[in-house]
Amino acid sequence: MSILTVTSREFNQHASEAKRAAANGPVFITTRGKPAHVLLTYEEYQRLTGGSRSVADLLAAPGAEDVELPITKAGESARSAEL
């Protein structure tokens, strides 16, 4: 795995090359000499994040208790089926 570092300007001018380089390893993009972004392939991102997440994982995430879910009561009540 190779690691490439490019400036924001180089990335803007050569985005296609940066995307191809990401197939061989992460591409660090700097702004004013400091790392600001990392370009990865989607497969590498999935590997690092563990693939898909379950609802339980999302609910256990930090800050999830502060999310408000607007749940409204259904307007219709259940009725018996006509056979």
ABEGO torsion letter per residue (X at the ends): XBBBBBBAAAAAAAAAAAAAAAAAEBBBBBBGGBBABBBBBAAAAAAAAGEBBBAAAAAABBGAAABBBBBBBBABBBBBBBX
